[in-house]
Amino acid sequence: MNYNIAVIKGDGIGPEIVDQALKVLGAVGGVYGHSFKYEEVLAGGAAIDAVGKALPAHTLDVCKASDAVLLGAVGGWKWDDLPGGERPETALLGLRRELGLFANIRPAMLFEELAGACPLRPELTAGGIDLVVVRELTGGIYFGERGVKQTEDMGEAAYDMEMYSEGEVRRIGVVAFDMARKRSKRLTSVDKANVLESSRLWRRVMTELAGDYPDVELSHLYVDNTAMQLIKNPRQFDVIVTSNMFGDILSDEASMITGSLGMLPSASLAASGVGMYEPSHGSAPKMTGLDTANPMATVLSAAMMLRYSAGLADEADAVENAIKAVLAEGYRTPDLFTEGKTKIGTSEAGDLIAARVKKTART
């Protein structure tokens, strides 16, 4: 089968880690007989430097015409002085909006081989951690009205508006309930309904939607309590659904209890099935070119692309199992390295994972 993939390597370590994902996809294609056609386009800081705009029209056209988008990372200190509307990160918001990517899926799994990297006490993680944060991605405070104004006595003020419609909450709720139904049938909806009007609407719609899923147990938690509970007892969670800003924060917290941001993939999905796949971490400009970045989150994102956009579950399993095999053999990138393990760089990690795909995919 043939798949057209738009590739945005981005900034900082983005090109290095995306190259490893492409290396692994090449191994998948060779084993399973698939053809992946890549078209590389610019976004973020690299696009600003090249054409003066974070999201060029050509990039958007290519992404819209592709089966999926594979993204490295955007942003970095180099562009920190640009006005908010011109920064590299605006490319992400534009892609999400223009591609209709309203559902962000961020799994947080503690690999058995990395149990020692988790900062929590062993008794809190015994049996493993396997949860998913479903984050609404195109609404809320990041896309609301914003501006600055002068106050009478306190100087300049800035504001950002949080707003959600019933339809926005319902469609992300359907994604989360469907996912919970396929897992352990437990869904936690996170809000701040004791303070925010938008959260009260969120909770009402989620409660109404629960009537369509009698087999799924729905619970509600305030966001501050959720942040505490993720540390106190992460195993109580299976699927978490929440708003754009809350999901941004909680998914990063969930990622750290699994050992490293370098292990956390991400998928942003549209109703059409088109998706954008990227690691949960940033561009890490200080690590650029040092061959020290962990590419596994990006490779796992490519596995999610195989699963969600291409419908290739066996191939996705093969990639995930290859990473588990590399970890089981004691190989560690610097972010995961401990005494007694074998330290490897970015490129070698990609080589090892690709080799294990070739070796284990059909065993």
N, C-alpha and C positions, 0 to 999 in steps of 0.2 A: 504494500500500500504506500501511497505517496502523501506526504504532509508538508505544507508550506508554513514555515515558521519565521516570524519576524524576530530578529535578534538585536537587542539594544544592550551593548556591553557597558555603556555608561562611563562612570568616573571612578577614580581611585582604584580599588582592587577589582572593580567590576570586570574589566577585560580578562584578568587572570582567572577569575573563578568561572566566568562563562565559558572560557576556552576548555576548562575541565568538563563542564556539563556537555559541551558539544563532543568532546572526546568519548564520553560515556554513551551518548546517543548514537555515535558512530558504531560503537560496539554492539548496541542493541539492534541497530539496523542490519549489521552483518550477520548476527545470529538469527534474527527473525525474518529477514528478507524485506525490511521496510526501507523506504527512501525518504530521507529528510532533506528538504530543500530550504536553505537558509538565505534570507536577505537581510544584511546588516544595515541598520539605520541609526541615526544619531538622536539622542535626547539628553536632557540635563546639561551639565556644565560643558561637556564635549560639544554639544550642539551650539551652546552660547558662543564658545570660542570659534567654532567653524562658520556659523551663519548668523550669529547674534540673537538667536531665539531658542528657548529651552525645548520647545516642541514644534519643530518645523512641519509644515503642511505635508511634505513628502513622507515624513515618518508616520504621520497619522494615516495617510492613504495606504501605505504599505501594511500597517498594523490592521486596518479594517479589512484588507483583502486577504489576510493570512488566517490559517486555522488556529494559531495561537501565537502568543508573544512571550519570548524568554528575555528577561531583564536582569542585568547585574545589579548595579546600584547607581544612584545619582547624588550629586552634591559634594560639598567639601569646602574647606576653609578658603580656598581660592576665590570663591564667589560670595563670601559672607557679607560683603559690603554692598551688594546689589539690593535695590528696593524689593520689598516682599513679592510684588507681582512679576518680578523678573528673575527670581532665583531658580536654580536648577530643579528644585522640588515641585515647582508648578507644572513640570512635565508630567509628573505622576498624577496630579489632580486632573490635568487635561485628558490624559489617557483613560483614567477611570470614568470620567464624565462622557467622553466622546464614544467610548466602546461600551458604555452601559455596564461597567463592572461594579455591580452593587453589593456583591457578596464576597467578603474576604475570609478565606478558610486558612486558619493557622493551627496546625496540629502541634502539640507539645508532647513528645514521647521521650521518656528516659530509657535509652538503650541499656540493656543489662550490662553490657561491656563498659558503660560509662557511669555506673552507679557511684563510683568513688569521686566523680567530678561534681556531683550534686552537692550544693552547700548545706542541705538540710540533714538532720540526723538520720541515720539508716533506718530507724524504726518508723520514721514518717514516710519512707519511700519503699519499704519492703513490699515486694509484689509488683513493683514498677509503677510508673506514671504514664497514663495514656489518655490525654484529654484534647479537645478541639475547641478553639475559640472561633465563633462565627461572628464576624464584625461587619456591621453595616458600613458601606464604603463611599457612598455618593451623597449622603445627606448630613444633617447635623451641623455642628459648629464650623467644620472645615469648609463647608460650602455655603454657609449662611451669609447674610448681610454683614458687612464690616466697615469700619471707618474710624476716623479720628475727629475730635471736636475739642473746642476750648471750653473749660468750665469757668465759672465766675471767680472761684478763689483757689482752685487746686491745679491750675495749669492745664496742659494738654491731656486729654483722655482718649483712650482707644477702646473699641468695643467689637465683639464678635458675637453673632446671634446663633443660638441653638434652636433649630426648628425641625420637626418631623411631621409628616402627614400619615394618615392611617394606612394609605397604600404602601408607603415606604416601609413602615413597620411590618405590615402583613407579609410582604414578599420576602423580607429577610427571615421572618418567623417561619415561613413555609420551608425555606432552605434548612433552617436549624431543626425544625421538627422532623423533616424527612431524614436528616442525618442521624438524629437521635433514634429514630425508629429502626435504623439499620445497625445501630450499635447496642447500647445497653438500655435504651428506652428511658433515659433520664436527661432532662433539659433544665438548665438553670438560666433564667432571664435576669440580666443585671441592669439596674437603673438607679436613679436617685429620686424616687417618687415621693419621698417625704419633703422634698424641697422644690424640684423642678416640674413645671407644668408639662413640658415635653416628655418627661419620664412618666408622668401619670397617664398620658395618652399611650405611651409605649406599653405600660403594664396592662392597661385595659385591653388593647388590641391582642397582646400575647395571651391574655386570659381567655378572650373570646375564641381565639384560634385553637386553643387547647381542646375545645369541644369537638374539633375535627380529628383529633388524635387521642382517642380515649385510652390507647395502649401506651402512651408516653406520659411519664410523670413530670409535671411542670412545677418548678419552684421558683420563687423570686428572692433576690438578694440585692441589698444596696451595694453600690460599687465599693465603698470604703470597707464594708464587711467582707466583700469578696476578696479584696486585696489581702486582708488579714487571713482569711480562710485558705487561700492558696499556699500560704506559708505554714499555717497550722496543720492542715490536713488536705493536701492536694488530691489525694485519692478519692475524695468525696465527689469530685467533679468528673463528668464525662463530656457533655457538650454544653458550652457556655455561649449564649447569644446576647449581644449588646450593641450599643451605639458606636458611632465612628470614633469619637474621642476616648470613651471608656475602653473600647476594644484595642485601640492603639496602645494604651498604657498596660492593660491587663495581659495582652498577648506577649509583651516584652517581659513582664514579670514571670509569666508561665514559662517563657523560654529559658530564663536563668535557672529555674529550679530543675531543669533537665540537663544542666551541665555547661552549655555554651550557646551563645547566639549563633555560632558557626554551624549548629546542627539543626536549625529551625527553618523549614521551607514555608512557602506561602503561595496560595492561589487566589486570584481575584477573578470571579466568574460573572458572566452576563447571562441573561435569560436564554439567549440564543445558544449557549454552550461554548462560545468563544471565551478564552481565558488568558490572563497575563500571569506569568509565573516568575517569582523572584524570591531571593532569600529575605529573611526578616531583618537582617542586620543592614548597616549602612555602608558607606564607601570606604571607610577607614583609610584616609589619605596618607597617614603616617606609615602604613604598611605597604604602600604601592611599590611594586617592583622588587620586593624583598623575598618573594616566594615563601612567605610565611602564613598567608591567609588560608583559612579552612574553607575548601570549596564544597564541603558536603551538603550544606544547606542549599546551595545552588543546584547540586546534582539531585538532591531530594525534590527540589522544586521541579526539575525536569521529569522526575518520576511522577509527580502529581500531574504534570502536563500529559504524560502518556495515559494516565488513568482517567482524567476528567475530560480532556479535550479530544483525545484520540480514541478513547475507549479500549485501551490496551492494558488490561489489568495484569496479565501474566508478565508483560514486559516491565511494568512498574514494579511488580514484586521482585523481578530479577535484579533491578537496580538497587532496591532497598536491601535485598539479601546480600548483594555484593558489598554494600557498605558495612553491613553487620559482620561479614566475613573478614574484611580488612581490619575492623576494630577488634574482632576476636583473635586475630593473629598478632595483636599488640602494637599495631601502627597508630601513631598519634601525630596530628598537626600540633604546632606549638601551643595553641590555646587549650589543648586537652592533655598535654604531655605531663607524665608523672614518672618518677624513677622506676626503672625496670622495663619501660616501654621503648619502642623504637621511634625516634622523632623523624618525621618526613615533612617535606615542603608541599606547596600547593600543586605543582606539576606532578610530583611523584604520587600524590594522593589520587589525582585523576588517572594516572597510569595504572595504579593498583586496582582501583574500582573497575575500570574498563576491562582489565585482565580477568577479574573475578566474574564479571558479567559473561564473558566469553566462556569461562570455565564452568560456571554453575547454573546458567540460565535454563538449561534443559536437563538438569540432573534431578 
